[in-house]
């Protein structure tokens, strides 16, 4: 969440930048400032009451020593009244601080200066592109038909045992899926990321820490009896490793990667854009997460983008990078770059990765700090990215690599699959 200092330093700037995300911040920002003024007044009254209580305690002790029992009793009666007033002040102060936090939790992150204005995905800006477009045979099929033809993925069986959006991978389809996971993890390890194997469920505090709550509560699966959430991405448990932690300066940057299943309700999703692997309720993904000093985070962002681009180039997929406009960005992000691959059989671009810098927004929620050379604590910058999400990568690989002989496996995956072609 934004810090009080960010808002109070220049509220007009905050409101102006929030408008780039399509968020009207005028009233929430004004409420935060008014509540903070009230908080400071209450804090002053609370401090004054505490000082008065200390003063009266001294006077009671003095009166007792001097044998002035009536004066001492009168002072004790006054102390009892003052303690009730102090208790009421403390309760009002706590309510005010909670109100400030609730307001801040519902204000999105300020977009970075390099974020273009715009309302929808149509306003995103292409940054770069690469990879050759495949030439498919005349009878080329979409991946859902290829999956059936070669017995790779059983969508109907997934519906039977769970429901739509929970596919069952079979035979070479399962091996190709596992090959992609291992390839992505190995590439991350070679790039210096430490692998984490996180839990797939998190508590409410973790959801608030990375910003899924309260913004995306309806998109997450909730285990009511235990008040736990199935993770929508490994970003959530991995970033929360550093919740309430003061990191020694010399430990930064922290670079983690993690494979996990991901769970998203995707309420309201329907139509051709969700067919096959295009949009699932459960899918696999390898995530990269970085904790950085603020002055290094944008260089780290470029490194992460280069890492994802390298994966797509090794897989031989046509790709492009989009700089997201304000209206298409997430609630928590300061800047986001989406990677998309071209699906030749569907003749459309499919998003396979988002790489984002959250600056101090998540760190403030998490209380993720580092101790600087000045011996003071400072908020870290957090970043994450998909490297990569598997369903649409799988879809593009099946479609783009189909030939009259079968589906050719990219060379970089063959040592993991044990086969060169699916036929």
C-alpha angles and dihedrals in degrees: 000000000000116000123241087240092058092052098042094044093064116352092174091057091049092051091046094052094044088057088065086067090048091252120136101218100169098098098037091049091048090050092051092052093047092048091049090052088052090047092053091050091049091047090053091050091047092050091047091050090051091050091049091050091053090049092050092047088057091049092050091052092049093048091050092051091050092048095246095140096163092054090047093051092048090052091048090054090051090049091054091054092045091050090055090050090048091050091051090049091050091051092049090047091052091049090050093049090049090050090052091050092049091051092048092048090059097050113088126228119279110253117242117254091254094060111111120230118250143117107228143022088273087071096055116117124232109232101180142341139197147159129078120275110242123242106225129199117259092255094050115156134210115250095259090061092043090050089055095043094053096032094241104132128018110205094172093054089052090054090050097053099033118351143267114327096036106096125188115226114214136194112320089007090061091045092050090050091051090046091056092050093050092044092052092047093048092049091050091049091051088052091057103264119141112226119238126190102206133188115266093223127058137188127246094263090059091050090053091044096064096031103254086120130092093001101056103024093126092054095058129080110242126207098209101190092057099027091235131139128218107237119255089200138357087249088084102059095032096051090044089061084082098047112131091005129133105207120208109244093238091060093064133135099049112195120189135170128191140181116214144151109253127212126204128166092209090197113202095019114141144133134055093321091068099045119125112340096344095101125008139175091220123031141150125250141169111219131196119206129186133190109200144172108257094246091057102041099093092050086050090051090056090050090052092050090050090050093054092044089052091054092053092047091052090051090051095233125148107245144173135190122228125199102215120232120232095261094053097048127103123259093253104038127102091192133355135192118197122205117208131185125207117247104207098193092049092037093222142103118256123202112234104164144022118197114193143176113210094182107200096333098098093031091058090053091045096041085230105166142159130213111241132208087268087064089241125118120248133184115259126226116242126207135177142173143179110255082191144337107207112210099070092036087056091047093051093045093052094046100039096044099048116124136169088267097048141279113321116222114224112255093240090062100046096088087057099043099041091220135079101206139025108225 
